[in-house]
Amino acid sequence: MTLLAVLSDQIAGPVASMVTSLVVLADGAPEPEDVKAGWTAFAVFLLLAVAVAFLGRSLFKQLRKAQAAQEAGVYDRDEDAADETAPGPENGEPHPS
């Protein structure tokens, strides 16, 4: 029994037709001598590397800005460092919700 027959028996409906078409397409792999690396693919690779470097640099700059703003006191304090006398269940008061 072939793989295609086993998959068709186990999967019903539109999924079976999709699996069938994928198996048929997978059998049509090119020969190794038909596949050649080209300058276009190399250029795309370089452009992607430049884009990743640009995005990484931008992220680093944004993180530095956020850190500077936090140190300047722009953001609220962490809840872990909140005042111990604040109302809450640990001080005998109900949680305001």
C-alpha positions in Angstrom: 0.0 0.0 0.0 1.5 3.4 -1.0 1.8 6.4 1.3 -0.8 8.2 -0.8 -3.4 5.4 -0.3 -2.7 5.4 3.4 -3.1 9.1 3.7 -6.3 9.1 1.7 -7.8 6.4 3.9 -7.0 8.3 7.1 -7.9 11.8 6.0 -11.3 12.7 4.5 -12.7 15.6 2.5 -10.8 18.7 1.3 -7.7 17.8 3.4 -7.3 14.6 1.5 -7.3 16.4 -1.9 -4.8 18.9 -0.5 -2.5 16.1 0.7 -2.8 14.3 -2.6 -1.8 17.4 -4.5 1.1 18.0 -2.2 2.4 14.5 -2.6 2.2 14.7 -6.4 4.0 18.1 -6.3 6.7 16.7 -4.0 7.5 13.9 -6.5 8.5 16.5 -9.1 11.8 17.6 -7.5 14.4 19.2 -9.9 17.6 17.4 -10.7 20.7 18.7 -8.9 22.2 19.9 -12.2 19.1 22.0 -12.9 19.5 24.0 -9.7 22.0 26.9 -9.9 22.8 29.6 -7.4 22.6 33.0 -9.0 23.4 36.7 -8.3 19.7 37.5 -7.8 19.4 35.1 -4.8 22.7 36.5 -3.4 21.4 40.1 -3.7 18.2 39.1 -1.9 20.2 37.4 0.8 22.3 40.6 1.3 19.2 42.8 1.4 17.7 40.6 4.0 20.9 40.8 6.1 20.9 44.6 5.8 17.3 44.7 6.8 18.0 42.5 9.9 20.9 44.7 10.8 18.8 47.9 10.4 16.0 46.4 12.6 18.4 45.3 15.2 20.0 48.7 15.4 16.6 50.4 15.6 15.5 48.0 18.4 18.7 48.7 20.3 18.1 52.5 20.0 14.5 52.2 21.3 15.6 50.0 24.2 18.2 52.7 25.2 15.5 55.4 25.0 13.2 53.3 27.2 16.0 52.7 29.7 16.9 56.4 29.9 13.2 57.3 30.3 12.8 54.8 33.1 15.9 56.1 34.9 14.5 59.7 34.5 11.3 58.6 36.3 8.9 58.8 33.3 7.4 55.4 34.1 5.6 54.3 37.2 7.6 52.2 39.7 7.4 48.4 39.6 4.7 46.8 41.7 7.3 44.8 43.5 8.9 48.0 44.8 5.5 49.6 45.7 5.0 51.3 49.1 4.4 48.7 51.8 1.6 50.9 53.4 -0.5 50.8 50.2 -4.0 49.3 50.8 -4.2 45.7 49.9 -5.0 42.2 51.3 -1.6 41.9 53.1 -2.5 45.1 55.2 -5.9 43.8 56.1 -7.9 45.8 53.6 -9.8 44.3 50.7 -8.5 44.6 47.2 -10.2 47.5 45.3 -11.8 45.8 42.3 
